Amino acid sequence: MLFFTSDAPTEPQGFRLHTAFRLFLAAPESNDLRALLADLAGIVKGNIAHAKALRRSWHPLGPERSMVNGGDMTLPPDATYAGAGVSTLDSDDGSWYQLAQTLRNPSGGSRRSAFDLKGRCYVLLTDDTAIQVDRDPHARSGNSGVRSSRPLEPNWNPHWHNPHKNLTEQGDYAIREVWRQLASLHDALKHHLCEEAAA
């Protein structure tokens, strides 16, 4: 997922959020989220280098070498890059392939549906905010599953201790590697779309 913002004075927060995404079907090349993100970072860097060699501009939404296949495919002229994210059906319960088997072949007589599946989303924003969302349809009421390295609410108490300040360094090795590969993709896009554009 790629996030962009554009000015919208009539909106409560003063901007409009635009999202563009690329869906990957269940296939061997999309089995490993870390490898998929590493491949996408390599593609971004290659597309940027290719465009520079031809003295052209490149944008992840296209028209040439587009990296997305859905969402807001056309942006307002003042839209700026705000961040990148990835969503997966892999969770603490197992990989998507393991969970899909439990839907097809339930054990113990209990039937599960796709609505019982957990999911996880990782987001990095240009202001260095990291957000992790754990979707759990069976979570206790009041547990949003949202963790953020920085305040998401304007009225957040500045004296409150944030246990997720170093969110990208928390979790097991696999989760930290997802953050590392997402950061590589995000940093390449941020440098190209924000820093080079401003120069």
Secondary structure as GFF3:
##gff-version 3
##sequence-region A 1 199
A	DSSP	beta_strand	2	7	.	.	.	ID=ss1
A	DSSP	beta_strand	15	21	.	.	.	ID=ss2
A	DSSP	three_ten_helix	28	30	.	.	.	ID=ss3
A	DSSP	alpha_helix	33	53	.	.	.	ID=ss4
A	DSSP	beta_strand	70	71	.	.	.	ID=ss5
A	DSSP	beta_strand	80	88	.	.	.	ID=ss6
A	DSSP	alpha_helix	96	104	.	.	.	ID=ss7
A	DSSP	three_ten_helix	114	116	.	.	.	ID=ss8
A	DSSP	beta_strand	119	125	.	.	.	ID=ss9
A	DSSP	beta_strand	130	135	.	.	.	ID=ss10
A	DSSP	beta_strand	146	148	.	.	.	ID=ss11
A	DSSP	three_ten_helix	167	169	.	.	.	ID=ss12
A	DSSP	alpha_helix	173	190	.	.	.	ID=ss13
A	DSSP	pi_helix	191	195	.	.	.	ID=ss14
A	DSSP	alpha_helix	196	198	.	.	.	ID=ss15
###
